[in-house]
Every structure is written in C-alpha cells, then in structure tokens.
Amino acid sequence: MTFWPAVPDSLTSCFALARSGADHFVPFSSFHRYQRDDSAWANAWTTPVAEYARGFRSDRVALLPAFVRYDCTSDSWEPIDPEPAPDVTFAPEDFGDDWSDTLDRDDRGLVTRYFGSIEPLARSLDRVTFRVGEGEHTVELGGRDTGRSITFAVPRASLRRAVEWEIFDDLLIGNFMRTTLHGSWPSSGLYPDFTPYVTKYADNGRARTDDELRAYFAEYRRRMGVVTWLRAGLEQRAKDGVRARLAADSPAYRAAKRVYTRVKRAG
C-alpha cells in the first residue's frame, strides 16, 4: 500500500497520485482552527474534513479518512475518528499580544535591519510601514520609485517574535495582522513580489542578498538539471502571470486551473 498525503485540492491530488504511483490518498493539513479572538473570523474559510472527498474521483486509488492508524506488518489500516478540538477562542493577551503596545527603539532597529537586509524587496516596493499601537514605523527600502508600499497593522509582541526568530510567514498566515497594499499590485497581492522573498528565500533559505539569492537558485539548478529547471521556471512564470491577472475566486481562474490540471495529466 503506497500512501500520498495531500491538501484539499481534488484535481491536483488526483494528478499527483497518478504521477507518483501511490494507490491511497491520505488527506492532511488544513485541520487547524483559529483560536485567537482577532483571527477567529478566518474559521469561515477553513476546510472541513468532509470536504476532502468532494470531487475526488479515481479508478486506481482509494481515499482514506483523514485520521487512520496504519499497520505496516499487515498492510492494513483502521480509522481513528478523534473528537474535534473544542471550538473556543482566546484573547490576544493570552499569547502575549496587547494591541495598544508600541515599538521601542530596540524594536524599531530590529524591524529595520530585518527588512533592510532583504535586498530584492527594493525592486518591487518602496517601503514597509508597521502600525503598532498608536505609533508607526516605516522601513524605507531605498530602491527605485515603484509607487508601491505596504502597511501592516500588528501587535508588538508577535511582530517582535516573527522578526527576531525570522518566521514572518507565521504573521501572514495567522490572520490577525491587517495588511494594506498601496499602489498598483497584482490580484495575487503579496505574491510573487513580497512573500517568497521574505518567507521562503530569506527566512527559510537564508538567502537575503542578491548574491545569496543567485547562489540559492544556482544550487537548485544544479540539483534539478538545466532542462528540468528551465521547464519548471517557464511553468512557474505562467502560473504567476495567471495569478497576477485573475482573481482566485473568478470563473476564469477556475477554468484556467482546470486546463492546467488536464495538461499536466496528459504530460
């Protein structure tokens, strides 16, 4: 029995199963529930466990329950059926956040050094402003005049931890930080000109300068081979172009996604 864990995207999951040779599909991810009072609004957009089976059709693979116990010796499984976590929320203060706190001098220096060190950002936006409590702190990126900037409204403690520990993605996915984009941005918002450079390349890949980023991509190219690298790059640019021009909930975007999946299956 060969398993494939996957997020709730039935078309993509079926394609991945066919390409990988897996014969069983195990849903995972997206089981979280937002438990802060200031992020609970996002629970309306989470994916219930029952939704993983919606649209999943395959003659070759089986869709297992999200929570199972698998016995490797007998190649068998049984459902676990855990009880859902209590549907409760907690005040931001329970996590160390007070929305009235402001940044001190040390905080402002830390934030400035963090974003100022990510060199590629200067090509895409002019400044990043943080509205914390009653105050604001702006990091001027010193690049060309793009006419674009970002304002983040965020509590001090979480911002400090995210910058100090270099885990800014936790703020982006936490759904309590409020983000305002100024200027002309694509319909995909912070992607691809902000999020990948901060969370993927800088925080995770340790590539903050242009030289480090070139070395980062060179290593990927070496491991993948030139042909695979070029094909993946063209594919990614095509996806980025669609995301930048079409809203994710639009009929045109959904149609483009269906076409993309069919092409990938055929390939």
C-alpha positions, 0 to 999 in steps of 0.5 A, a space after each residue: 500500500 503506497 500512501 500520498 498525503 495531500 491538501 484539499 485540492 481534488 484535481 491536483 491530488 488526483 494528478 499527483 497520485 497518478 504521477 507518483 504511483 501511490 494507490 491511497 490518498 491520505 488527506 492532511 493539513 488544513 485541520 487547524 482552527 483559529 483560536 485567537 479572538 482577532 483571527 477567529 473570523 478566518 474559521 469561515 474559510 477553513 476546510 472541513 474534513 468532509 470536504 476532502 472527498 468532494 470531487 475526488 474521483 479515481 479508478 486506481 486509488 482509494 481515499 482514506 479518512 483523514 485520521 487512520 492508524 496504519 499497520 505496516 506488518 499487515 498492510 492494513 489500516 483502521 480509522 481513528 475518528 478523534 473528537 474535534 478540538 473544542 471550538 473556543 477562542 482566546 484573547 490576544 493577551 493570552 499569547 502575549 499580544 496587547 494591541 495598544 503596545 508600541 515599538 521601542 527603539 530596540 524594536 524599531 532597529 530590529 524591524 529595520 535591519 530585518 527588512 533592510 537586509 532583504 535586498 530584492 524587496 527594493 525592486 518591487 516596493 518602496 517601503 514597509 510601514 508597521 502600525 503598532 499601537 498608536 505609533 508607526 514605523 516605516 522601513 524605507 527600502 531605498 530602491 527605485 520609485 515603484 509607487 508601491 508600499 505596504 502597511 501592516 497593522 500588528 501587535 508588538 509582541 508577535 511582530 517582535 517574535 516573527 522578526 527576531 526568530 525570522 518566521 514572518 510567514 507565521 504573521 501572514 498566515 495567522 490572520 490577525 495582522 491587517 495588511 494594506 497594499 498601496 499602489 498598483 499590485 497584482 490580484 495575487 497581492 503579496 505574491 510573487 513580489 513580497 512573500 517568497 522573498 521574505 518567507 521562503 528565500 530569506 527566512 527559510 533559505 537564508 538567502 537575503 542578498 542578491 548574491 545569496 539569492 543567485 547562489 540559492 537558485 544556482 544550487 537548485 539548478 544544479 540539483 534539478 538539471 538545466 532542462 528540468 529547471 528551465 521547464 519548471 521556471 517557464 511553468 512557474 512564470 505562467 502560473 504567476 502571470 495567471 495569478 497576477 491577472 485573475 482573481 482566485 475566486 473568478 470563473 476564469 481562474 477556475 477554468 484556467 486551473 482546470 486546463 492546467 490540471 488536464 495538461 499536466 495529466 496528459 504530460 
